[in-house]
Amino acid sequence: MSLIVDVRHQQGSFKLEASFESGGRLTAIFGASGSGKTTLVNVIAGLVKPQHARIIIDGSVLTDTVAGIAVPPHKRRIGYVFQDARLFPHLTVAGNLSFGEWFTPKVERYAARGQILDLLGIGQLMARKPRDLSGGEKQRVAIGRALLSSPRLLLMDEPLASLDQKRKDEIMPYLERLRDEIRIPIVYVSHSVAEVMRLASDITVLSEGRLSAFGPAGEIAQRLDLIPAEEREEGGAIIDMAVAAHDRAFGMTKLSSPAGDIYVPGILGAAGTPARLRIRARDVMLATEEPKNISALNILRGTVSMIAEAGPSAVNVTLDCGGSPVVARITRQSAAALGIRPGLPAFAVVKAVSVSGPTPEPR
């Protein structure tokens, strides 16, 4: 799976310049409102004709303004999921899904309806009309319709933005399954740190039409300077771990990685199941001696690798914990009192209830 994007385009006074190459399963386009996210995906979809662009998906050239190539939108085989589901109100769920299949010639279809229904958990909704669906169900049906068109790329433009937190929590596990099980690249647009850090393999950061950064999610997560001010409290680190054990008496799961063990609330998957954790910098305390007799269950041993300014009274301290970075936001006064400096051994202390991770299994 590969996606190559090189765009230079101006609409009125707004100028978009972005160039990146991603081989990840889910590439997030992240930035504040007005940063150019939707314009960029519309260029990829062929809905906006750019002054200069080169778009290549798995070796297939969709746009090359220098070579005069511009594949029409309906021939690009791109599935597009919008912020609002845009289901046909007069059709049932089954009818909406069939429209996705109908749009693609039989010889080009690869998506199996049964697999998609199971993946998105919508098999029991087939006879319903859109008016009888929740917001999360509508979005899952919209995703199913896009997938049944057998696309070579799936574009998702703020698919959770119109949902309340409960519906977002409902649909997120389905998006994770989609990322892990569907073998096509996904481009996911969002201004939410929590969403992109949980889902993305690679992250493209836009700011006022310019590419601020691009790279693996784990690297971008540490760059709190790239996060819009209103979302900065959600920034921190990502650690890819695996389920090690369960403690059903206390309703906890132990996750393991080279960084150490992390205990999280809830009973997650079977032993060995991958689990991505997001640890916010604001939820991490630092100690220069291993803490004892404290309520926090998670203590990670590391070495200070970087210190960055975080305003007039705070700093962001990055610890290298077994090759995984963990970021702590502490006051400048605390950093001075502890003698925080690069190369100093230290411990990151994280409360289990503050860790963001996968959705627990139903009990």
Helices and strands as residue ranges (DSSP letters): E 3-11, E 14-22, E 26-30, H 37-45, E 52-57, E 60-64, E 69-70, G 73-75, E 78-81, H 93-102, G 106-108, H 113-120, G 123-125, G 130-132, H 135-147, E 153-157, H 165-181, E 186-190, H 193-199, E 202-207, E 210-216, H 217-221, G 224-226, G 229-234, E 236-247, E 252-257, E 260-265, E 274-280, G 281-283, E 284-287, E 298-309, E 314-321, E 324-331, H 332-338, E 345-350, G 352-354
